[in-house]
Amino acid sequence: MKQYLRILFTAILALPLGNTLASANSTDDAKTFFTSAEVKFGNNDFKGAIADYTKAIELNPKFADAYNSRAAAEFSTGEKQSALDDFTKAIEINPTSADSYNNRGSIKADLGDSKGATADFTKAIEVNPSFVPAYLNRAAIRLDQGDKPGAKDDLLQAAKLGNPDAQQWLKSNGI
């Protein structure tokens, strides 16, 4: 009986260690697939990138960067709804990613959801007040909606943060 308990106890102790090792390997494997996907994305192999990002997500379902990057690849292939869903998932996992809010806002703008896009750009700015792309994107929406004062405010902020395009637009418009 003592031998049985010793074996059982040893097996119980090994379970968490085995799960930790499996988890570490899954995380490492997910990073390997992510790196492969990034190379494919850089070579405009968007379908191959999507496949590798998907594998990284399967191995690590909390890999926000993989969702964010897969969404960018999906957008590049015209899969806008899938991209929107993946950006949303990336935000659920990491609600402090200005990049994910900005990217989701860009998709919403592309789909004609100006109000949703503006909300996402605003959230990106709240998360990271130095995130220039969100100011530029929100300014573009505001200009499209005829809100020149709002666009000017965003471009002034982007210019203060050192963006040369915003500085040029302001200069060209006598501001």
N, C-alpha and C positions, 0 to 999 in steps of 0.2 A: 504494500500500500504506500509506504514512504517513497519507494522508487517511482510509482505512478504519479504521486503528488509532485515530486521533484521534476519529472518530465513535463507535467502539466504547467507547473510554475515557470519552467524554462521556456516553454512554448508561448505562454502568455507574455512573458517579458520580451520575447523576440518579435511579437506581432507589431508593437509600435515602432521598433527599430526597422523592421522590414518595410512598413508603410512609409517611414521617413525616407528610407533609401529609394523606394519606388517613386515617392513624391519628388525627391531631388532629381532623379533620373528623368522623370517626366518634364520637370521644369527645364532641365538642361536640353532635353530633346526638343521641347517647344521653342527654346531660344535658337537652336540649330535650324529648325524649319523657318523660323522668323527671319533669320539672317539670309537663308536661301531665297525666301520670298522677296526680301528687300533687293537682292541682286537681280532677280527676275523682273521686279517692278522697274528697276533702273534701266533694264534692257527692253522695256516696253512689252515684256511677256506677261501681260496682265492675267491671262487665264492660268498660267503656271504659278504666278504669284498668289492668286486667289486660292489655288489648291494647297500651296504651302502654308499660307496664313490659316486656312481652315484646319490643317493638320496641327498647327501650333495651338490653335484654340481648342481642338479636341484634347490635346495633351494638358493644356492649362486653361480651363474655361474662364479664369479671372485675368487673362492677359489682355488688358485694355488696349495696349499699343497694337496688338495683332488685330483687334476689331477695328481700330481706327485706320490702320493701314489697309486692311482688306476692304474697308469701305471706299477708300481712295481708289483702289484697283477696280472695284465694282463700278464706281462712277466712271472710270476711264473706259469701261466696256459698255456703258449705257445702262447699267443695272441700277438705276437711281433709287428705286424703292428698297432694294437690298442694302445699298449704301446708307440710306437714311436709317434703316433698322440697325445696322452695325454701328453707326455713329451714336445712336441712342444707347446701344448696349455698352459702348465704350464709356459713355457719360455715366451710366448706372454704376459701372465698376469704379470709375475714377471721376467723381463730380468736380474735381479741381483742375481738369484739363481744358484750358482755354482753347487749345488747338481743336479738340473734339467739338466744342460748342461752335467755334468758328466754321469748321468744316460742315457740321450739320446745318448751320445757318446758310451756307453757300448752296447746299442742295435744296433747302426750302426755297431760297430765292429763285433758283433755277426752275423749281416746280411751280412758281408763281405765288408762293405763300410769303408775301412780304412781311406780314405781321409776325409770323413765326420766325422768319429769318432775323428780323430786327430784335426780337426777344433773345434769340441765341447769340447774336453779336453783342448785345448788351450784357448778357450773362458772361460771355468770354471776357469782356472788359472788367466786369465786377471781380471775376476770378483772378485776372492778371491785368491791372491798369496800364501796364507797359506793352501790352500785346497789340502792336500796330496794325496787323491785318484786320482785326475786328473793327477798328476805327475806320479804316479805309472801306471795308465792306458795308458798314452801317452808313457811312457817308454816301456811298453809291445808291443804296436803297432810298435814303432821304432825298437825294437829288432826283431820283426817278419819281418820287412822290411829290415833288415840288417844294420840299422843305429845305430851301437853300440855307436858312440860318442854322438849322440842325446839322446839315452837311458841313457848313463852315466850321462849326464848333468841333466836329469830329476831325476835320482836316487840320485845324489849328493844333489839336492835341497830338495828332500823328506827326505834324511838323515839329512840335516841341520835343517829340521823342526821336527826332532826327531823320524822319522819312523824306527823302529828296523829292519824291513824286508829289507828296502833299505840299511841300514847300513851293514847288514849281506851280501847282494849280493855284495856290493862294496868290503867288506873285503875278501869275497870268490874269487873275481876276481882280487885281488891284487891292488885295487884302494884306 
